[in-house]
């Protein structure tokens, strides 16, 4: 699994071996798409027709401009998508699958008034996402012309609207069939189920570089470079005390770049590794030229 940092020259790769004979096996295909249990994820939502409140069946084809509501459960027109503690704002969004917790990746959004204890029948009509995002393509019309897999959802934000609040992300997967005329685009949808280990990719793309995911291993990367002597900024690797450390599992962090390969740190044990001085090239370490790979290996013992 390759994870791209906010600096294009730095590539993070996480390789996990089977621990204690345990092996993660993908579940059989079902009406739910399994996604990593990242702290931001509050759960799935369900789509309903805003005109009459009837449910859209899973897999139904929906027009980009068809009015759509987000419900906490099929047919539930009473309850809300609960806002987590600390939520300061709420938006609806469409964005790339796997990067739902990264607001900088979203293709389009729409801001709404935050109504505690949460949004009731939130409008997630794609055509109503009026604010172009930083993702590519940018804007609801541009996205509607590009076929592909996206996520559509509701996100409660914190940190001045820069981060998704823990437990504040509700979404479904959609498969978009684009059309040169945006309001003629269509999509099908599938609810999601959060399970398994958190993805390091989300942390490496966090806007502020401060977010840490629970689980066995995770990456935390900076928002921007620091200096020419530290082009990747302060990149840290977190081994969660409730995962690898608790089981006494061994681990290693190895840096590989043109002209150099060295072990940065080893475990077991929970610790934070500052890899900022190892992610070249730098003027003090000219041997670390070209793309840099930071590899985490989880080993038994």
N, C-alpha and C positions, 0 to 999 in steps of 0.2 A: 504494500500500500504506500503510495507516494503522496506526500503532502507538500504543497508549495507554500513557502513563506511569503510574507509581504515583500521581501526582496527577491526578485526573479532569479538571482544567481545562487540562491540558497535553496537546496532541496532537502526535505526531511523525509526519511524513510523509516517506518516502524515495522519491525519483523518480530512476530511473536511465535515461539515454539510451544508445543503442547506442554502443559504443566501438570505433573502428577498423573499423567495418563489421560487427563481430561482433554476433550477436543470439541471445539465449537462447530456445530453442524447447522447449516442453513435449514430453516423450517420449510415444510412443503408449501407449495403455492396456495394462496388462500385469497380471501377478499380483502385482506389487509396487507399493506406494504410495511415490512419491518424496517425501522430506522434506529440508529444508536440512541441510547438513553442519556443524552446530554442534559446537563442541568437546566438549560433554557427550555427544554421541551415540556409543555404542560399536557400535551396529548393531541389527539386528533380532533377534528370537528366534522360535522356532517352538513351536506348541502341540501337546501330546500328552495322551492320556487317562491320568490318574494311576492308574486301576484296572489297566490292562494294558500301558501304555507305548506303545500304538499312536498313530500320528500322527493328528491332526485335519486333514483336507484343508483347504487354503486355501478360504475361503468357506463352510466347514461351519457349520451352526447348532448352537450350544452353549448349554446351559442355564446360567443365572447361578450355579447351585449345583452344576453338574457339575464333578468334580475335574479340574483342569488343571495340567500341568507345563509349565515353560519350558525349551526345549532350545536349544542353540547352532546346531543344524542338524537338518533332518528325520531322524528315526530315531536321532539321536545320544544314546544313553542313558549314554555313558561320559564325555564331556567336560563342562566347566563353562563358565558365563558368567564370563569372566575378570574379576576385580576389578582396577581400575587402581591404580597407585601412589598412596598417600595416602588410600585408602578407609578410613573409620573406622566405617561402619555400612552396613546394607543394608535396603531396604524393597521391598515390592511395592506397586503403586499403580494406580489408575485415575484418569485426568484428561483435560482437554480437549485435543483435537488442536491442535498448534501451540504448546503451552505445557508440553510434557513436562519441560523442563529447569527449570521453576519450581515448586518444592515447595509454594509458597503457593497454587497454583491447583488442586492435586489434590483430587479428590472423596473419596477414601478410601485408606487405606494399611494395611499390616501390617508391623510390624518383625520381623526375623529375626536369628538369630545369624550374624555374618559368619564364613565358613569359607574362609580362604585355601586355594588361589589363586582361589577364586570359588565361587559357588553351584552346587550340583549338583542338577539336576532341581527347580528352585525351584517352590514352590507358588504359582501365580498365579490360583487359583480366586477369582473376584470376590467370592463370598459370604464368603470368609475374610478380606476386607480389613476388619478389625475396628475400625480407628481412623478416626473421621470426619475429613475434611480440611476446609480452609478454602474449597474451591471450592463452587459452587452447581450442583446440590444437594449437600448434605454428608452423607456416610455411604453405605455400600454399599446399604442398603435404599432410601433415598431416591433414589439414582442408578438403581436397578433399576426404579423406577416411571416414569422419564423416558426416553423414546426419544431417540436422538441418536447422534452420532459422538464416540467417545472413544478414548483410548489406554490399553492395558493393558501393564504391564511391570515390570521390575526396575531399581532405581536404587541405585547405590553412592554414599554421601554422605560429605561432608567438612565442615569448619568447624562441628563440633559438630552435624552433622545438618541444617545450614541450606542447604547447596548440594549439587548433584550434582557429583561429582568428574569432571574431564575424562576422557572415554572410559568413563564409568560408567553410561550410560543405554542400556538395551535394552528395546525395546517393539514392539508391533504395533498397528495400527489395528483398532478394532472398531466395528461398527454395532449399536447396542443397540435392541431392540424391547422397550420397557418393559411392565410389567404391574403392576396394583395389588397383586397378590400377588408380592412380590419374587422368591421362588424359582421363579416361573413365567416370569420374564423370560428372553429368549434374545438371543444376539448372534452375528453372523458376524465373521470376522476376515481380515485381510490383512497379510502381512509388509511391512516398510518397507525402503527403500534410501536412505541418506543421500548426497546429491550436490548440486552447485551451490554457491551462495554461502550463507554463514551468514545467519540472519535477525536483523535488528536488534531485532525484537520481543522475543526471548528476553533480550537484554541489558537492555532498558529495564524488564523486569519482574524482573530479578535481585534476590533478597532484600536483598543488601547494597549494591548499586550499584557493586560493584567488578569485576564480571565483564566481560571484553572478548572479543568474538568476532573471529576472523580473517576475512579476506575484504576486499572493496573498501571498504566503509563500515560503521560500526556505531554504535549509541547505547549510552551507559551512563547510567543514571538512579539517583537516590538511593532509599534505603529510605523516607525520610520527609522532610517539609518541614523547613527550618532555622528561619526566622523569618518574620514577616509581611513583612519587606523582601525575602525570598527564598523565596516560597512553593513553588517547585519544587525547592529545594535545589541541590546542585552537579551540574548536568547537563553531561556532557561528550560530545563527538562525536569518535570515533576514526577516522582514516583509516589503514588498515593499510599498513605499509611494503612488504608483499609483494603488495599489490593495486594500487590507484590510483597510489600514489607510485612504485612500481617502473616503471610504464609511462609516467610523466610525464603522466598524465591530469589535466586540470583539474577543479576542483570548487568549489562555492560552498555556503555555509550562510546561509540567509535567514530572518529572524524576521518573522512577520506576525501582527499583533494589531489590535484595534480602535484606530484612530488612529495606527498606526505600522507601517511596513515598512522594514526596513533589512538590509543585508548584515552578517552577523556575522563571517564569515571566508571566505577563498578559498584555493585551492591552485593548482598541484599541490604535492605534498610531504606526507610523513607528519607529522601533528601532532595534538595534543589541544586542543580548543576548550572553554574553560570558558564555558558559556552561562548560568550561574546568575544573572548580573546582567541578562539579557535576557528572562527568562521571567516576565512580569508576571501580574497587576498587582502593583505594589509601592508602598510609600508614597513612595519617591523617584522613581518614574516612573509617575505616575497615568494617563498616556496609554495604557499597555498594559493595558487592561481587557478582560475577557471572555476567551474561549478563545484560547490562544496556539498558533501553528503554527510549528514549526521544520522547514524544508525543506532537504534535501540534494539537490543536482542534480549529477550526474556528466556532464561534457561532454568531448568529444574535444579534443585539442590540448595 
